[in-house]
Amino acid sequence: MNQQTVDRTAMAEYLAQVLNIARFRDYCPNGLQVEGCARIGKVVSGVTASLALIEAAVAGDADAILVHHGYFWRGEDARIVGQKHHRLRLLLAHDINLFAYHLPLDMHPELGNNAQLARQLGLTAQSRFGEDDLGWLGVTDPAIDTVGKLAQAVERALGRAPQVIGDLAQPISQIGWCTGAAQNLLGEAIAAGVNVYLSGEISEPTVHLAREAGVAYLACGHHATERYGVQAVGAALANRFGIDHQFIDIANPV
């Protein structure tokens, strides 16, 4: 293991600046959510701060965990009971820091989930749409010119077949995308002129809206579409501070 370490506060300040967390009104606190040891030599990254990820971080002698989905969501039960108690107890017992970044990690133009998913799928961003410019607009690789070919590209890149609503033979003109649970952005994507929309999840009314608008919808998996931002940020931390980084993928079919 690399013996280089960084001060916890310095890491938090670096991430706050790089991800511009002050810009966002979010559903949870962004930044250091659980305080652990003062100096960090190894960071484990993952999509969600589940018990399985914490256990893997403990087994890997990590000093910090970096995730997209952390704790303390708006409207959730504030009591430290049940699974929240089990997770926090394990973090505190092993003095592990928990850093979590939600919308800032979706939005970053280079390190974020949308940017990193575009790299995986060969998408080129041209503009944004939606509140805080959360949705991305652009075009695909010229070789990926139909919905069916895009679905195949998604399966190759993400390791799972997307759920497709629409005609596989439909040509792609402009595509919109937003990782995770962004089905609520479909109406704004349609207004922005897309004929194909890609996200992590889909809901019952979304199917009807897509069909009626003639827009193909690809639901590619919440977890599957959001694996790449934390990896990019973890790599940036390792490069900036000379510390160790390991991405751990806790499988999730949703």
C-alpha angles and dihedrals in degrees: 000000000000110000094208112114137186131208113258093231092050090053092049092050092048093051092045090055098042094047094038092224094175089070096067136080097206140178093243140021113281118215131027106009100168121027119224136156119352097235126047126206101160131035124194116200129199141151099255133021093237124158089253091057092048091050090050090050091051091050089050094050092241122173095200141022122213117199144163094218111048133153143285099057119186111269097013124128105278095206119110096231139120117002093354088059093049092050097045093044091056093047093049095043090058096038092238121163118226118209118183131182121182119167093010088059092049092050108043108120094224111013099033130108095253093047093046093046088052089055091051093050101037095247122155116212118222105166145341138246140188133041112335086003087278096155122070128217128199149104137284131238105289089242090060096067103146136051090247093055090047090052089052091049090051092051092050094047101040101031095237136081114248123232104248126205110190142028116326089208093056112122117236117236105159125002129202124198142179124167127234124011097352101132088117089069093063094096092053091046090054090049088052090058106257122152093189127043127189127193141142101257140025131201134204098262091044090065092058094045092051093048094047092048094047091238121140113228125204117194103196102175130280094238095038094055094046102051096093108058095062090048091054093047091046090052089049090053092050091050095045099046104022093240130136122267130189127179114213117195111208101197116243123172095202 
